[in-house]
Amino acid sequence: MEAKYIQNEHKIFRESVRKFLEKEAVPYYDQWEKDGIIPREFWLKVGNQGFLCPNVDEKYGGLNADFTYSVIFTEESERVGTSLIGIGLHNDIVVPYIIEYGSEEQKQRWLPGCVSGEKVSAIAMTEPGAGSDLANIKTKAIKDGDSYILNGEKTFITNGIHSDLIVVACKTDSNAVPAYKGISLLVVERDTPGFFRGKKLDKVGLHGQDTAELIFQDARVPAANLLGEEGKGFYYMMNKLQQERLIIAISAQVSAEEMLRMTIDYVKNRKAFGNSISQFQNSQFKIAEMATEIKLGRSFVDDLIIKHMNGDDVVTQVSMAKWWITEMAKRTASECMQLYGGYGFMEEYPIARRYRDIPVAAIYAGTNQIMKNIIAKNLLGS
């Protein structure tokens, strides 16, 4: 049953995305996982179909579509595999910074390529010594004529290898009090002198998603690449985290739904002691428990999608959804793998990949402990 916000045009879009992914992603996904990266050619195919950045205005090549189109692409790509999350980051996390805070010149320069797939985007917040504590990042940018000289390191950067445009959080005023008022956003382009990519990181899960270290050594970034106003970077990031965390909650929700679906199919067909596993009371209770939690998660996230599209401030509720749904998905992965028995530990069964891929959802875009801090602060006013 489709959610209330899904209209006929959305259903048509979903069917198009699903058919495309079944043809262009599903047959190759295992190889992408082995290669440790999704090829650039796939990005161009996604762009050619009009599935990249659907919310971009038509004058820059987009569809000027509502957020539902992004939700649908996120859901359908997650059903294929979580390693496709880099496209969701490009569509719904990075490019919106350019849409909202970019100048007209910047939009004309960057957005068409983002829509076509010729330019892959990334956002660089996390540093080796600063994860959720964004106010204390060390990367610095010093104004030098019509450029900034950028120095520092970033790590755990999704799309780090492929990226052509990187929104970099940096300190442009080291003396600002409080410290977060000195943070700005610079867009670093692929061929910027002094910009280097470190190693592609070897992760427990998300094997097909390229994640890398980025290094800036006296990188000369044009002042024209400043996104928005100097000193406003922290505010911009806080403003965009609601959508980022909602996207993660949606992805985790779909992952849980997929794990339950494949496990129900498995226990119906797998036999032990002369009966299908689905006939054992333990299996029935576990399926009932998971199905109930997953249904609660779907109701919660669908409600938040509507409120987010209406422009409501749902930071507290999105923080709740991000931590609860990602933890629920982790529980689901563990319970499903147990129902598979020894076969669940075999790579040939997709539950093994889901089990590896889901834990990081509780970490990125702010750990679940940070989510609880936000919730408590907003409820208690402390």
CORPEGI-V263025 format. One record per residue. N is the residue number from 1. RES is the residue in one letter. SS is DSSP state (h for helix, s for strand, l for the rest). OMEGA is omega in whole degrees, -180 to 180 (999 if undefined). Layout:
((N:RES:SS:OMEGA) (N:RES:SS:OMEGA))
This chain:
((1:M:l:-179) (2:E:l:178) (3:A:l:-176) (4:K:l:-177) (5:Y:l:-179) (6:I:l:178) (7:Q:l:-178) (8:N:h:-179) (9:E:h:177) (10:H:h:178) (11:K:h:178) (12:I:h:179) (13:F:h:180) (14:R:h:-179) (15:E:h:178) (16:S:h:180) (17:V:h:-177) (18:R:h:179) (19:K:h:179) (20:F:h:-178) (21:L:h:178) (22:E:h:-180) (23:K:h:-168) (24:E:h:-178) (25:A:l:-174) (26:V:h:-177) (27:P:h:-173) (28:Y:h:-171) (29:Y:h:179) (30:D:h:179) (31:Q:h:177) (32:W:h:178) (33:E:h:179) (34:K:h:-179) (35:D:h:-180) (36:G:l:-179) (37:I:l:175) (38:I:l:-173) (39:P:l:178) (40:R:h:-180) (41:E:h:179) (42:F:h:177) (43:W:h:-180) (44:L:h:177) (45:K:h:178) (46:V:h:179) (47:G:h:-180) (48:N:h:179) (49:Q:l:-179) (50:G:l:-177) (51:F:l:179) (52:L:l:174) (53:C:l:-176) (54:P:l:-179) (55:N:l:178) (56:V:l:-179) (57:D:l:-177) (58:E:h:-177) (59:K:h:175) (60:Y:h:177) (61:G:l:-179) (62:G:l:-179) (63:L:l:-175) (64:N:l:-174) (65:A:l:179) (66:D:l:-174) (67:F:h:-180) (68:T:h:179) (69:Y:h:177) (70:S:h:178) (71:V:h:-178) (72:I:h:180) (73:F:h:177) (74:T:h:-179) (75:E:h:-177) (76:E:h:179) (77:S:h:177) (78:E:h:178) (79:R:h:175) (80:V:h:-180) (81:G:l:-174) (82:T:h:179) (83:S:h:176) (84:L:h:-175) (85:I:h:179) (86:G:h:178) (87:I:h:176) (88:G:h:177) (89:L:h:178) (90:H:h:-175) (91:N:h:-163) (92:D:h:-179) (93:I:h:-176) (94:V:h:-176) (95:V:h:176) (96:P:h:174) (97:Y:h:-180) (98:I:h:180) (99:I:h:-173) (100:E:h:-172) (101:Y:h:-178) (102:G:l:174) (103:S:l:178) (104:E:h:179) (105:E:h:179) (106:Q:h:179) (107:K:h:180) (108:Q:h:-177) (109:R:h:-170) (110:W:h:-170) (111:L:h:179) (112:P:h:178) (113:G:h:177) (114:C:h:180) (115:V:h:-176) (116:S:h:-176) (117:G:l:177) (118:E:l:177) (119:K:l:176) (120:V:l:-176) (121:S:s:176) (122:A:s:173) (123:I:s:-175) (124:A:s:176) (125:M:l:-171) (126:T:l:178) (127:E:s:179) (128:P:l:-179) (129:G:l:-178) (130:A:s:177) (131:G:l:-179) (132:S:l:-178) (133:D:l:-174) (134:L:h:-177) (135:A:h:-175) (136:N:h:175) (137:I:l:-176) (138:K:l:-180) (139:T:l:-175) (140:K:s:175) (141:A:s:-179) (142:I:s:-178) (143:K:s:179) (144:D:s:-177) (145:G:l:-180) (146:D:l:179) (147:S:s:167) (148:Y:s:174) (149:I:s:-171) (150:L:s:178) (151:N:s:178) (152:G:s:179) (153:E:s:175) (154:K:s:-179) (155:T:s:-177) (156:F:s:-175) (157:I:s:177) (158:T:s:-174) (159:N:l:-175) (160:G:l:-179) (161:I:l:-175) (162:H:l:-166) (163:S:l:175) (164:D:l:179) (165:L:s:180) (166:I:s:174) (167:V:s:-173) (168:V:s:174) (169:A:s:-176) (170:C:s:177) (171:K:s:173) (172:T:l:176) (173:D:l:-177) (174:S:l:-178) (175:N:l:-177) (176:A:l:177) (177:V:l:-9) (178:P:l:-170) (179:A:h:-175) (180:Y:h:179) (181:K:h:179) (182:G:h:-177) (183:I:s:176) (184:S:s:178) (185:L:s:175) (186:L:s:176) (187:V:s:-179) (188:V:s:-179) (189:E:s:-171) (190:R:l:-172) (191:D:l:-180) (192:T:l:177) (193:P:l:180) (194:G:l:177) (195:F:s:-179) (196:F:s:173) (197:R:s:174) (198:G:s:-177) (199:K:s:170) (200:K:s:-171) (201:L:l:-179) (202:D:l:-171) (203:K:l:175) (204:V:l:180) (205:G:l:-178) (206:L:l:-173) (207:H:l:-180) (208:G:l:-178) (209:Q:l:-180) (210:D:l:179) (211:T:s:-170) (212:A:s:170) (213:E:s:176) (214:L:s:-176) (215:I:s:179) (216:F:s:-179) (217:Q:s:-174) (218:D:s:179) (219:A:s:-177) (220:R:s:-177) (221:V:s:180) (222:P:s:177) (223:A:h:178) (224:A:h:179) (225:N:h:173) (226:L:s:-179) (227:L:s:-178) (228:G:l:-177) (229:E:l:175) (230:E:l:179) (231:G:l:-179) (232:K:l:-174) (233:G:h:-179) (234:F:h:179) (235:Y:h:179) (236:Y:h:-178) (237:M:h:179) (238:M:h:-179) (239:N:h:-176) (240:K:h:-176) (241:L:h:178) (242:Q:h:-179) (243:Q:h:-180) (244:E:h:-178) (245:R:h:176) (246:L:h:178) (247:I:h:179) (248:I:h:177) (249:A:h:179) (250:I:h:-180) (251:S:h:180) (252:A:h:178) (253:Q:h:180) (254:V:h:178) (255:S:h:178) (256:A:h:179) (257:E:h:180) (258:E:h:179) (259:M:h:179) (260:L:h:-179) (261:R:h:-177) (262:M:h:-180) (263:T:h:175) (264:I:h:179) (265:D:h:-178) (266:Y:h:-175) (267:V:h:176) (268:K:h:-174) (269:N:h:-179) (270:R:l:-178) (271:K:s:174) (272:A:s:-180) (273:F:l:175) (274:G:l:180) (275:N:s:173) (276:S:s:-179) (277:I:h:-179) (278:S:h:-179) (279:Q:h:178) (280:F:l:-176) (281:Q:h:179) (282:N:h:179) (283:S:h:-179) (284:Q:h:180) (285:F:h:-180) (286:K:h:179) (287:I:h:180) (288:A:h:-180) (289:E:h:-179) (290:M:h:-179) (291:A:h:179) (292:T:h:180) (293:E:h:-179) (294:I:h:177) (295:K:h:177) (296:L:h:179) (297:G:h:180) (298:R:h:179) (299:S:h:-179) (300:F:h:-174) (301:V:h:177) (302:D:h:177) (303:D:h:180) (304:L:h:178) (305:I:h:179) (306:I:h:-179) (307:K:h:178) (308:H:h:179) (309:M:h:177) (310:N:l:179) (311:G:l:-180) (312:D:l:173) (313:D:l:-179) (314:V:l:-179) (315:V:h:-179) (316:T:h:-178) (317:Q:h:178) (318:V:h:176) (319:S:h:175) (320:M:h:-178) (321:A:h:-178) (322:K:h:-177) (323:W:h:-174) (324:W:h:-177) (325:I:h:178) (326:T:h:176) (327:E:h:176) (328:M:h:179) (329:A:h:176) (330:K:h:176) (331:R:h:180) (332:T:h:180) (333:A:h:-179) (334:S:h:-179) (335:E:h:180) (336:C:h:179) (337:M:h:179) (338:Q:h:179) (339:L:h:176) (340:Y:h:-176) (341:G:h:-178) (342:G:h:-179) (343:Y:h:179) (344:G:h:-179) (345:F:h:-180) (346:M:l:-177) (347:E:l:-179) (348:E:l:178) (349:Y:l:-175) (350:P:h:178) (351:I:h:179) (352:A:h:179) (353:R:h:178) (354:R:h:180) (355:Y:h:179) (356:R:h:-171) (357:D:h:-168) (358:I:h:-174) (359:P:h:-176) (360:V:h:178) (361:A:h:178) (362:A:h:-176) (363:I:l:-173) (364:Y:l:-175) (365:A:l:-177) (366:G:l:-179) (367:T:l:179) (368:N:h:174) (369:Q:h:176) (370:I:h:178) (371:M:h:180) (372:K:h:176) (373:N:h:-180) (374:I:h:-179) (375:I:h:-179) (376:A:h:-180) (377:K:h:-179) (378:N:h:180) (379:L:h:-175) (380:L:h:179) (381:G:l:-179) (382:S:l:999))
